[in-house]
């Protein structure tokens, strides 16, 4: 009798119905939980909460209490979740391809904005004529994920001309540069405010910040290494008074350097062009009250050494920009506009057809 009642199964005991029911219940509960999360993430209340988070964070970011990058990253990420959940949850989108295109493009736009903020770079640098850029910006801001390839880039400032209309209205800037290409060859280019030098994703453009640079050589009397100095005078012709206070390197000698132009460089009354003057002098006022007028090549003797005025050069201020997501931002913006226009076109055509049917 015991043999008849025994039930044998290959691979072990028969499954327990209560265990199957429990697994099914857990799976059903898990699906309900996920569905509840998607429903909440797709709601307008979630959208409003994210918007309030961003609006509340803006004043704190402006005061430097929280990071603008962190605020945009968190807010942008939450909005992407909101849009993705809405596309999945609301069946009305599935019958309106224009809205699908619009919201998908909007998600890409937000993702590109987050990537842009995490990887961007903005900087500025001033270079004297003949000076090479050494890969270091003098003023910069960057995203936390920016990979610094700027240090590998090299170009030199070779001088420029700027056209001016009457009233000192600035026109085209033609800035000559030499730059080292990735294959090691030397290249020559002309850039300006609207024409950039593009290297490894970085864009270099000229600015209105430019002027004259005094080039001086200090020869110490003790026989140590002579030192060159390039003094950037205030931007010209924005500032007509070309004055800088300067201390001779490794000495306590303080001077007030003033560039005296013996010709009109930029005439405010007629069309003219920024250029290096041919006639100029350097006025050095010393701390002891003495004043010296120097021409190009003049030497001034001190107890500590000899100061040589080697001449006048130009300097240019360059702005540096890096944003790998810029093209994605542009493309997604255009796609979003197209999707919205497509949606409203379909709506207008449908309403027009309904009106015609009523007639």
MARLO-262489 format. One record per residue (C-alpha): x, y, z. Coordinates in steps of 0.2 Angstrom, whole numbers, plus 2048, in hexadecimal, padded with zeros to 3 digits. Example, Ala and Ser with C-alpha at 12.3 -4.5 7.8 and 13.67 -1.06 7.14 Angstrom:
2
83E;7EA;827
844;7FB;824
% end
This chain:
359
800;800;800
80E;80C;804
815;809;7F3
805;80E;7EB
803;81E;7F5
815;823;7F1
818;830;7E3
829;831;7DC
830;840;7D2
840;842;7C8
84B;84F;7CF
843;851;7E0
832;854;7E9
823;85B;7E1
821;86D;7E2
817;875;7F0
808;87F;7EA
809;88B;7F8
81B;890;7F2
815;893;7E0
807;89E;7E6
813;8A8;7F1
81F;8AA;7E2
811;8B0;7D7
80B;8BC;7E5
81C;8C3;7E7
81E;8C5;7D4
80D;8CE;7D3
811;8D9;7E1
821;8DE;7D9
819;8E2;7C9
80C;8EC;7D3
81A;8F6;7DB
823;8FA;7CB
812;8FF;7C3
80F;90A;7D2
820;912;7D0
81E;915;7BD
80D;91D;7C0
814;929;7CD
823;92D;7C3
818;931;7B4
80C;93C;7BD
80B;94F;7BC
80D;950;7CF
81F;949;7CC
822;955;7BE
81D;964;7CA
828;95D;7D8
837;95D;7CD
833;96E;7C6
831;975;7D8
842;96C;7DD
84B;976;7CE
842;986;7D2
846;984;7E5
858;980;7E1
85C;98E;7D5
85D;99C;7E3
868;990;7ED
873;98D;7DE
874;99F;7DA
87B;9A2;7EC
887;994;7EA
87F;98A;7F8
87D;97B;7EC
885;976;7DC
87C;97B;7CC
883;96B;7C3
87C;960;7D1
86B;969;7D0
86A;967;7BD
870;955;7BD
863;950;7CB
855;95A;7C3
858;955;7B1
85A;943;7B6
849;943;7BF
840;94C;7B0
847;93E;7A5
840;931;7B0
82F;93B;7B0
82F;93C;79D
834;92A;79A
826;924;7A7
819;92F;79F
81D;928;78D
81C;916;794
80D;918;79F
801;924;795
7F9;91B;786
7F4;92B;77F
806;92E;779
806;91E;76F
7F9;925;763
801;936;761
813;934;758
816;946;759
815;946;76C
820;936;76D
82D;93F;762
82C;94F;76D
82E;946;77E
83C;93B;778
845;94A;771
842;953;781
84A;944;78B
859;945;77F
85A;958;782
85A;956;795
867;948;794
872;953;789
870;962;795
876;957;7A3
885;950;79A
889;962;794
889;968;7A6
894;959;7AC
8A1;95A;79E
8A1;96D;799
8B0;978;799
8B1;98B;798
8C1;995;799
8CB;9A4;794
8DD;9A8;790
8E7;9B7;78B
8F6;9B5;780
904;9C1;77A
909;9C2;768
915;9B3;765
910;9AA;775
90A;998;775
8FB;992;77E
901;985;78A
8F1;97C;78E
8EC;985;79D
8DE;992;79E
8DF;9A1;7A9
8CD;9A1;7AE
8C2;991;7AD
8B3;988;7B2
8AF;975;7AF
8A3;967;7B2
8A9;959;7BE
8AA;94C;7B0
8B5;957;7A4
8C4;94E;79E
8D1;95A;79D
8D9;959;78B
8DC;96C;78B
8EE;969;791
8F3;960;781
8EE;96E;776
8FA;97B;76F
8F8;98B;764
901;99C;763
8FA;9AD;761
902;9B6;752
8F9;9C7;752
8E8;9CE;74C
8DF;9DC;744
8CE;9E3;748
8C3;9EE;73D
8BB;9FD;745
8AC;A07;73F
8AA;A19;744
8A5;A1A;756
8B1;A0C;75B
8A5;9FF;755
8AF;9EF;754
8AE;9E5;744
8B7;9D5;73E
8C5;9CE;748
8D3;9C4;73E
8DE;9BB;74A
8ED;9B2;743
8F2;9A2;74D
8FD;993;74A
8F8;982;752
8FF;971;754
8F4;964;74C
8F1;952;753
8FD;94B;745
90B;957;74B
90A;963;73C
90A;976;73F
8FA;97E;738
8F6;991;735
8E4;998;737
8DA;9A8;738
8CD;9A8;746
8C2;9B5;74D
8B2;9B8;758
8A8;9AD;74D
8B5;9A2;745
8BD;996;752
8CC;98A;753
8C5;979;757
8D1;96D;760
8CC;95D;768
8BA;963;76B
8C0;974;772
8BC;984;769
8C7;993;76B
8C0;9A4;765
8C6;9B6;767
8BE;9C3;772
8BC;9D6;773
8C9;9D5;781
8DA;9D9;778
8E7;9E7;778
8FA;9EB;779
907;9E1;783
917;9E9;789
926;9DD;787
934;9E0;793
944;9D7;797
94C;9D7;7A9
95E;9D3;7AA
964;9D1;7BC
974;9D9;7C1
979;9C9;7CB
97B;9BF;7BA
96B;9B4;7BD
95F;9AF;7AF
957;9BE;7A6
944;9BE;7A7
938;9C4;79A
928;9CC;79F
918;9D0;794
90D;9DD;79C
8FB;9DD;795
8F5;9EF;795
8E2;9F2;796
8D7;9ED;788
8D8;9F9;779
8CF;A03;773
8C2;A00;781
8CF;A08;78D
8D9;A16;785
8E4;A19;794
8F1;A0B;793
8F8;A0A;7A4
8FE;9FB;7AF
907;9FB;7C0
915;9EE;7BF
923;9E8;7CB
933;9E2;7C3
935;9CF;7C7
93F;9CA;7D6
942;9DC;7DB
938;9E9;7E6
938;9F6;7D7
926;9FB;7D3
922;A05;7C4
913;A0D;7BB
914;A08;7A9
90B;A13;79C
90A;A11;78A
90B;A21;780
904;A1F;76E
90C;A2C;762
8FF;A28;754
8EC;A24;753
8EA;A12;753
8D7;A11;753
8CE;A21;74D
8BD;A23;755
8B7;A2F;748
8BA;A24;739
8BC;A12;733
8CD;A0B;739
8D6;9FB;73E
8DE;9F5;74E
8F1;9F3;74B
902;9F4;754
907;A06;754
918;A0B;74C
91B;A1A;757
919;A18;76A
923;A1A;77A
923;A12;78B
921;A1E;79A
928;A16;7AB
924;A1F;7BB
92E;A18;7C9
92A;A18;7DC
938;A25;7DF
92F;A32;7D4
93A;A30;7C5
933;A2E;7B4
93B;A26;7A5
936;A26;793
93B;A16;789
93B;A12;777
93C;A01;76F
94D;9FA;774
950;A06;782
959;A01;792
957;A06;7A3
964;A03;7B0
960;9FF;7C3
96B;9FA;7D1
963;9E8;7D0
965;9E6;7BD
960;9ED;7AC
94E;9EF;7A5
94D;9EE;792
93D;9F3;789
93C;9E7;77A
92D;9EE;772
91A;9ED;770
910;9DE;76B
8FD;9DA;76B
8F4;9CE;777
8E3;9C6;774
8D6;9BE;780
8CF;9AD;77A
8C0;9A5;781
8C0;992;782
8B1;987;780
8AE;974;781
89D;96B;781
89C;95A;779
889;95A;77B
886;96A;771
881;961;761
875;956;76B
86D;965;773
86A;96D;762
864;95D;759
858;958;767
851;96A;768
84D;96A;756
845;959;757
83B;95E;766
834;96D;75C
831;962;74D
827;955;758
81C;963;760
819;96B;74F
814;95A;748
808;957;756
7FF;967;754
7FF;965;741
7F6;955;743
7EA;95C;750
7E6;96B;745
7E3;960;736
7D8;954;740
7CD;963;746
7CC;96A;735
7C6;959;72F
7B9;958;73D
7B3;969;738
7B1;965;726
7A7;955;72B
79B;960;735
798;96B;725
% end
